[in-house]
Amino acid sequence: MQGLSPLEAGLWMLPAAVASAISFVVSPLLARRIRPPYLIGAGLAVSVAGMSVIAQISATAAPIVIATAFAVISLGAGPLVTLTTGFILGSAPPEKAGSAASMNETSGELGYALGIAILGTIGAAVYRSESGGIVPSGGFVLAEAFTTSLNTVATIAAALLAGVAILMTTSLRRVRAETR
């Protein structure tokens, strides 16, 4: 998002936050009609589509393209986050619900941190390789290097999310929709 102030760039990310909130609220309602494994798999497929846009984005892409792609990623993530939390808490006996909730949160935070660390390391390595030691005055070269690293990380993330979608859909295939 070249030429934007930090505030402007942050405002362009608001659609992703709104999409995420909507997805978190709507996912349990959809799970009453659609079998949760399929809803999770479809949601992750939506996220993969958004990630695929990021994987192909150019350094001169308009902010609306980037904001839309991140909103699509966030929209698709809702079923995974919301429904798996329900599975975990629902499978624990009431007296162990607190422990189950804390394990869910701890493992989620660990997963996020490891994902950021690993993908961030890959992105930094690609950026360093692509920038060729250019000093900050080589702005366009640095923007291209950043975009290439972003494309690489998004491609890896899309492939991983596709794998998780398949894994979740197949391993949870016996879970039925709630009929309330």
Phi, psi and omega per residue, in radians:
M1 nan 1.185 -3.089
Q2 -1.037 2.468 3.039
G3 1.386 0.015 -3.141
L4 -1.646 2.553 3.021
S5 -1.273 2.873 3.073
P6 -0.992 -0.673 3.121
L7 -1.124 -0.800 3.138
E8 -1.085 -0.759 3.116
A9 -1.085 -0.721 3.105
G10 -1.102 -0.697 3.115
L11 -1.133 -0.574 3.093
W12 -1.173 -0.298 3.124
M13 -1.570 -0.106 3.111
L14 -1.020 -0.687 3.103
P15 -1.000 -0.592 3.101
A16 -1.146 -0.716 3.115
A17 -1.132 -0.727 3.123
V18 -1.149 -0.759 3.125
A19 -1.072 -0.699 3.120
S20 -1.108 -0.812 3.137
A21 -1.070 -0.767 3.116
I22 -1.073 -0.781 -3.113
S23 -1.107 -0.683 3.123
F24 -1.121 -0.622 -3.122
V25 -1.369 -0.699 -3.036
V26 -1.384 -0.539 -3.059
S27 -0.958 -0.850 3.118
P28 -1.100 -0.559 3.103
L29 -1.193 -0.741 3.098
L30 -1.149 -0.552 -3.124
A31 -1.174 -0.234 3.052
R32 -1.305 -0.388 -3.080
R33 -1.969 -0.505 -3.081
I34 -2.004 2.335 3.119
R35 -0.993 2.232 -3.064
P36 -0.880 -0.715 3.141
P37 -1.069 -0.636 3.130
Y38 -1.276 -0.615 3.095
L39 -1.161 -0.742 3.095
I40 -1.118 -0.810 3.129
G41 -1.071 -0.749 3.116
A42 -1.150 -0.709 3.102
G43 -1.069 -0.768 3.118
L44 -1.155 -0.581 3.064
A45 -1.115 -0.656 3.061
V46 -1.094 -0.774 3.102
S47 -1.081 -0.688 3.096
V48 -1.076 -0.689 3.105
A49 -1.074 -0.785 3.098
G50 -1.115 -0.723 3.113
M51 -1.133 -0.588 3.122
S52 -1.161 -0.582 3.052
V53 -1.130 -0.805 3.118
I54 -1.071 -0.625 -3.126
A55 -1.128 -0.346 -3.089
Q56 -1.998 0.072 -3.038
I57 -1.212 2.618 3.122
S58 -1.786 2.898 3.140
A59 -1.138 -0.334 -3.110
T60 -1.827 0.253 -3.110
A61 -1.096 2.529 3.107
A62 -1.219 2.559 3.134
P63 -0.966 -0.569 -3.122
I64 -1.103 -0.595 3.121
V65 -1.163 -0.815 -3.129
I66 -1.145 -0.795 -3.139
A67 -1.085 -0.706 3.124
T68 -1.146 -0.754 3.138
A69 -1.072 -0.775 3.116
F70 -1.158 -0.602 3.079
A71 -1.132 -0.710 3.114
V72 -1.124 -0.749 3.093
I73 -1.028 -0.816 -3.121
S74 -1.150 -0.693 3.123
L75 -1.066 -0.736 -3.119
G76 -1.268 -0.391 -3.078
A77 -1.365 -0.334 -3.069
G78 -0.940 -0.869 -3.124
P79 -1.047 -0.713 3.133
L80 -1.065 -0.909 -3.067
V81 -1.131 -0.857 -3.045
T82 -1.238 -0.855 -3.030
L83 -1.289 -0.636 3.125
T84 -1.184 -0.580 3.046
T85 -1.077 -0.744 3.090
G86 -1.098 -0.695 3.108
F87 -1.075 -0.796 -3.079
I88 -1.144 -0.859 -3.121
L89 -1.199 -0.616 -3.137
G90 -1.241 -0.395 -3.125
S91 -1.535 -0.195 -3.126
A92 -1.586 2.511 3.034
P93 -1.123 2.646 -3.068
P94 -0.898 -0.662 -3.117
E95 -1.256 -0.215 3.124
K96 -1.925 0.130 -3.082
A97 -1.060 -0.679 3.120
G98 -1.106 -0.752 3.105
S99 -1.139 -0.724 3.126
A100 -1.117 -0.728 3.124
A101 -1.116 -0.730 -3.129
S102 -1.202 -0.648 3.078
M103 -1.144 -0.679 3.106
N104 -1.078 -0.819 -3.134
E105 -1.156 -0.757 -3.130
T106 -1.107 -0.815 -3.132
S107 -1.167 -0.628 3.087
G108 -1.125 -0.791 3.122
E109 -1.119 -0.698 3.100
L110 -1.109 -0.752 3.114
G111 -1.081 -0.769 3.101
Y112 -1.075 -0.801 -3.108
A113 -1.116 -0.761 3.120
L114 -1.147 -0.717 3.106
G115 -1.059 -0.784 3.117
I116 -1.126 -0.751 -3.118
A117 -1.127 -0.820 -3.089
I118 -1.221 -0.891 -3.136
L119 -1.173 -0.607 3.081
G120 -1.122 -0.684 3.096
T121 -1.131 -0.745 3.099
I122 -1.108 -0.793 3.125
G123 -1.055 -0.746 3.134
A124 -1.132 -0.682 3.126
A125 -1.149 -0.737 3.105
V126 -1.144 -0.757 3.122
Y127 -1.035 -0.836 -3.132
R128 -1.064 -0.730 3.131
S129 -1.150 -0.740 -3.094
E130 -1.311 -0.541 -3.091
S131 -1.336 -0.362 3.055
G132 1.022 0.517 3.104
G133 1.308 0.326 3.134
I134 -1.192 2.398 3.078
V135 -1.361 2.831 -3.055
P136 -0.906 -0.307 3.131
S137 -1.221 -0.300 3.108
G138 -1.534 1.083 -2.998
G139 -0.950 -0.817 -3.085
F140 -1.199 -0.675 3.099
V141 -1.069 -0.735 3.128
L142 -1.171 -0.675 3.099
A143 -1.107 -0.731 3.093
E144 -1.121 -0.701 3.118
A145 -1.109 -0.754 3.110
F146 -1.092 -0.772 -3.126
T147 -1.110 -0.715 3.109
T148 -1.089 -0.725 3.118
S149 -1.171 -0.686 3.087
L150 -1.096 -0.769 3.104
N151 -1.039 -0.754 -3.127
T152 -1.114 -0.854 -3.130
V153 -1.104 -0.712 3.133
A154 -1.144 -0.644 3.099
T155 -1.118 -0.787 3.114
I156 -1.112 -0.791 -3.138
A157 -1.094 -0.689 3.110
A158 -1.100 -0.753 3.122
A159 -1.119 -0.751 3.111
L160 -1.114 -0.755 3.117
L161 -1.116 -0.655 3.088
A162 -1.091 -0.725 3.087
G163 -1.106 -0.730 3.105
V164 -1.132 -0.678 3.114
A165 -1.044 -0.794 3.130
I166 -1.144 -0.788 -3.139
L167 -1.058 -0.827 -3.116
M168 -1.136 -0.746 -3.109
T169 -1.135 -0.733 -3.115
T170 -1.363 -0.686 -3.080
S171 -1.322 -0.404 3.137
L172 -1.847 0.274 -2.999
R173 -1.053 -0.323 3.136
R174 -1.490 -0.159 -3.122
V175 -1.329 2.240 -3.108
R176 -1.702 2.803 3.050
A177 -1.188 2.544 3.058
E178 -1.385 2.338 3.106
T179 -1.950 1.709 3.123
R180 -2.106 nan nan
